[in-house]
Amino acid sequence: MTRRTAVLAGAAALASGCGAAPRHAPEPVAASAEPGRPAASAAPDPAPAPVPVPVQFTHGPLTRPQVALTFHGQGEPALTTALLAEAERAGARLTVLAVGDWLDAYPRLAHRILDGGHELGNHTQTHRDIDTMSPAGAYAEIAGCADRLRRLTGSPGRWFRPSQARRVTPTVQRAALRAGYPRVLSYDVDSLDYTDPGTPAIGANVLHRVRPGSIVSLHLGHPGTIAALPAILDGLHARSLRAVTATELLT
């Protein structure tokens, strides 16, 4: 073979693939973070964690023969003590969602409520329309009442109920959680007693709507509510329903 023939044969061998660049370039390899180590594959960004919000209860288990009579807490002390005594005579246990400045004015009522076997919760500091407030304002209302409860009883209470609202907005939910309340207490039965419709109407508003597991909204400070309470308790008893605290109903 002549030198020229040998050179041509070598060129043909290279073109056939031995040592030649492949027709399709290989996939690029990610650069290693450290020399000599293979690069780790990029992990996808984790999904953002859901923002926790308080659980909002409108009623309890429908299978329990129990209801929670819950009272928005403010008004004349004499009306409150009369209502508590009436409940205790019937063996009923109530939940009072107290307004902070009411507790400031009548601090002894906190222990009177607890000593009767009832429970205390938070109904804001000044009872303004909390759903219209800024995040900072809503938090201040809830935290202010929590501070009063803690100072008077050693506990902020288990429950928060918004003032002038049946349910809370997301803003108020976040403020309640920040203030230490993972549970918001709404209701499914509204007595409308704050409109002072008269004793028979208050009793009818409750007994026509109540069912096992109901959470009933009532108010301290209204004489008609005190007058209606015996008939309400008798009506519950006739249906084999027992008035318990919100904590007993919901846990």
C-alpha positions as CSV (number, residue, x, y, z in Angstrom):
1,M,0.0,0.0,0.0
2,T,1.4,3.4,-0.9
3,R,1.7,6.2,1.7
4,R,-1.2,8.0,-0.1
5,T,-3.4,4.9,0.1
6,A,-2.7,4.5,3.8
7,V,-3.6,8.1,4.6
8,L,-6.9,7.8,2.7
9,A,-7.7,4.6,4.5
10,G,-7.1,6.2,7.9
11,A,-9.3,9.1,7.0
12,A,-12.1,6.8,6.0
13,A,-11.8,4.9,9.4
14,L,-12.2,8.2,11.3
15,A,-15.2,9.1,9.3
16,S,-16.8,5.8,10.0
17,G,-17.0,6.6,13.8
18,C,-13.9,5.4,15.6
19,G,-12.9,8.4,17.7
20,A,-15.2,10.7,15.7
21,A,-17.7,13.0,17.3
22,P,-21.2,11.3,17.5
23,R,-24.0,12.5,15.2
24,H,-26.1,13.6,18.3
25,A,-24.4,15.6,21.0
26,P,-24.8,14.0,24.5
27,E,-27.1,15.6,27.1
28,P,-25.4,18.3,29.0
29,V,-24.2,17.4,32.5
30,A,-25.0,19.8,35.3
31,A,-21.9,21.3,36.8
32,S,-20.9,19.8,40.1
33,A,-21.0,22.0,43.2
34,E,-17.6,20.7,44.2
35,P,-14.9,19.4,41.9
36,G,-14.8,15.7,41.7
37,R,-18.4,15.2,42.9
38,P,-21.4,14.7,40.7
39,A,-24.0,17.5,40.8
40,A,-27.2,16.8,42.6
41,S,-30.4,17.1,40.6
42,A,-32.3,20.2,41.4
43,A,-35.2,19.5,43.8
44,P,-38.5,21.2,43.1
45,D,-39.5,24.1,45.3
46,P,-41.7,22.8,48.2
47,A,-45.3,23.8,48.1
48,P,-46.0,26.6,50.6
49,A,-47.4,25.4,53.9
50,P,-51.1,26.3,54.5
51,V,-51.6,29.2,56.9
52,P,-53.3,27.8,60.0
53,V,-56.6,29.3,61.0
54,P,-58.8,28.6,64.0
55,V,-61.5,26.0,63.8
56,Q,-64.9,27.6,63.8
57,F,-67.7,25.7,65.4
58,T,-71.4,26.4,64.7
59,H,-72.7,23.3,66.4
60,G,-71.6,20.1,68.2
61,P,-72.2,16.5,67.4
62,L,-75.7,15.9,66.3
63,T,-75.8,12.5,68.0
64,R,-75.4,13.8,71.6
65,P,-78.4,14.7,73.7
66,Q,-76.6,18.0,74.7
67,V,-76.7,21.7,73.8
68,A,-74.6,24.6,74.8
69,L,-76.3,27.8,76.0
70,T,-73.7,30.5,75.4
71,F,-74.1,34.1,76.7
72,H,-72.5,37.3,75.4
73,G,-71.1,38.7,78.6
74,Q,-72.0,42.2,79.7
75,G,-74.7,44.0,81.6
76,E,-75.8,44.6,85.1
77,P,-74.2,42.3,87.7
78,A,-77.5,41.6,89.4
79,L,-79.0,40.3,86.2
80,T,-76.0,38.0,85.7
81,T,-76.1,36.5,89.1
82,A,-79.8,35.9,88.9
83,L,-79.4,34.1,85.6
84,L,-76.6,32.0,86.9
85,A,-78.6,31.0,90.0
86,E,-81.6,30.0,87.8
87,A,-79.3,27.8,85.6
88,E,-77.7,26.2,88.6
89,R,-81.1,25.3,90.1
90,A,-81.8,23.3,87.0
91,G,-78.4,21.7,86.9
92,A,-77.5,23.6,83.7
93,R,-73.9,24.7,82.9
94,L,-73.4,27.8,80.7
95,T,-70.6,29.3,78.7
96,V,-70.1,33.1,79.1
97,L,-68.1,34.9,76.5
98,A,-67.1,38.0,78.5
99,V,-66.4,41.5,77.2
100,G,-63.1,42.7,78.7
101,D,-64.2,46.1,79.9
102,W,-67.2,44.5,81.6
103,L,-64.7,42.4,83.5
104,D,-62.8,45.5,84.3
105,A,-65.9,47.0,85.8
106,Y,-67.1,43.9,87.6
107,P,-64.0,41.6,88.2
108,R,-65.7,39.5,90.8
109,L,-68.1,38.1,88.3
110,A,-65.3,36.1,86.6
111,H,-65.0,33.9,89.7
112,R,-68.8,33.8,90.3
113,I,-69.2,32.3,86.8
114,L,-66.5,29.7,87.3
115,D,-67.5,28.8,90.8
116,G,-70.9,27.9,89.5
117,G,-69.4,25.3,87.2
118,H,-69.8,27.4,84.1
119,E,-67.0,28.5,81.8
120,L,-65.5,31.8,80.6
121,G,-64.4,32.8,77.1
122,N,-63.3,35.9,75.2
123,H,-65.8,38.3,73.5
124,T,-63.3,41.1,72.7
125,Q,-62.2,44.0,74.9
126,T,-64.8,46.7,74.0
127,H,-67.4,44.9,71.9
128,R,-66.9,46.9,68.7
129,D,-67.6,45.5,65.2
130,I,-64.5,43.5,65.0
131,D,-65.0,42.3,61.4
132,T,-64.5,46.0,60.2
133,M,-61.2,46.4,62.0
134,S,-57.6,46.4,60.8
135,P,-55.5,43.3,61.6
136,A,-53.7,45.3,64.4
137,G,-57.0,46.5,65.8
138,A,-58.6,43.1,65.8
139,Y,-55.7,41.6,67.5
140,A,-55.6,44.3,70.2
141,E,-59.3,43.7,70.9
142,I,-58.8,39.9,71.3
143,A,-55.5,40.1,73.2
144,G,-56.9,42.8,75.5
145,C,-59.7,40.6,76.7
146,A,-57.4,37.6,76.9
147,D,-55.1,39.6,79.3
148,R,-58.1,40.4,81.6
149,L,-59.2,36.8,81.7
150,R,-55.7,35.6,82.4
151,R,-55.1,38.2,85.2
152,L,-58.4,37.4,86.9
153,T,-58.6,33.6,86.5
154,G,-55.1,32.4,85.4
155,S,-56.4,31.4,82.0
156,P,-57.5,33.3,78.8
157,G,-60.3,30.8,78.4
158,R,-60.7,28.2,75.7
159,W,-63.1,30.0,73.4
160,F,-63.2,33.2,71.4
161,R,-66.4,34.7,69.9
162,P,-66.3,37.7,67.6
163,S,-68.2,40.9,68.7
164,Q,-71.1,42.0,66.6
165,A,-70.6,39.2,64.2
166,R,-71.8,35.6,63.9
167,R,-68.7,34.4,62.0
168,V,-65.2,35.8,61.6
169,T,-63.4,37.1,58.6
170,P,-60.0,35.6,57.7
171,T,-58.4,38.7,59.2
172,V,-60.1,38.1,62.6
173,Q,-59.3,34.4,62.3
174,R,-55.6,35.1,62.1
175,A,-55.8,37.6,64.9
176,A,-57.6,35.1,67.1
177,L,-54.9,32.5,66.4
178,R,-52.1,34.9,67.1
179,A,-53.8,35.8,70.5
180,G,-53.9,32.1,71.5
181,Y,-57.4,31.0,70.4
182,P,-57.4,28.0,68.0
183,R,-61.2,27.7,68.3
184,V,-63.9,30.2,67.4
185,L,-67.3,29.7,68.9
186,S,-70.2,30.6,66.5
187,Y,-73.7,29.3,66.9
188,D,-76.6,27.8,65.0
189,V,-79.5,29.1,67.1
190,D,-80.0,32.8,67.6
191,S,-82.5,33.7,70.4
192,L,-82.6,37.4,69.2
193,D,-82.9,38.3,72.9
194,Y,-80.8,41.4,72.4
195,T,-83.7,42.9,70.5
196,D,-85.9,42.5,73.7
197,P,-88.8,40.8,71.8
198,G,-90.4,39.7,75.0
199,T,-90.1,36.5,77.2
200,P,-92.4,34.2,75.1
201,A,-90.6,35.2,71.8
202,I,-87.1,34.5,73.3
203,G,-88.2,31.0,74.5
204,A,-89.9,30.3,71.1
205,N,-86.8,31.4,69.1
206,V,-84.7,28.9,71.0
207,L,-87.1,25.9,71.3
208,H,-88.3,26.0,67.7
209,R,-84.8,25.8,66.4
210,V,-82.8,23.8,68.9
211,R,-81.6,20.3,68.2
212,P,-79.0,17.9,69.6
213,G,-75.6,19.5,69.4
214,S,-76.9,23.1,69.0
215,I,-75.0,26.1,70.2
216,V,-77.5,28.8,71.3
217,S,-76.6,32.5,71.3
218,L,-78.1,34.4,74.3
219,H,-77.1,37.6,76.2
220,L,-76.6,38.7,79.8
221,G,-78.0,42.0,80.8
222,H,-81.6,41.5,79.4
223,P,-84.4,40.8,81.9
224,G,-86.4,39.0,79.3
225,T,-83.6,36.4,78.9
226,I,-83.7,35.7,82.6
227,A,-87.5,35.4,82.6
228,A,-87.3,33.0,79.5
229,L,-84.6,30.7,80.9
230,P,-86.8,28.5,83.0
231,A,-89.1,27.7,80.1
232,I,-86.1,27.1,77.8
233,L,-84.6,24.7,80.3
234,D,-87.9,22.9,80.8
235,G,-88.3,22.6,77.1
236,L,-84.8,21.1,76.7
237,H,-85.5,18.7,79.5
238,A,-88.8,17.6,77.8
239,R,-86.7,16.6,74.8
240,S,-84.1,14.9,76.9
241,L,-81.5,17.6,76.0
242,R,-79.0,18.7,78.7
243,A,-77.4,22.2,78.8
244,V,-73.6,21.8,79.1
245,T,-70.6,24.0,78.5
246,A,-69.2,24.5,75.0
247,T,-66.2,22.5,76.1
248,E,-68.2,19.5,77.2
249,L,-70.3,19.6,74.0
250,L,-67.4,19.9,71.6
251,T,-64.7,17.6,73.2
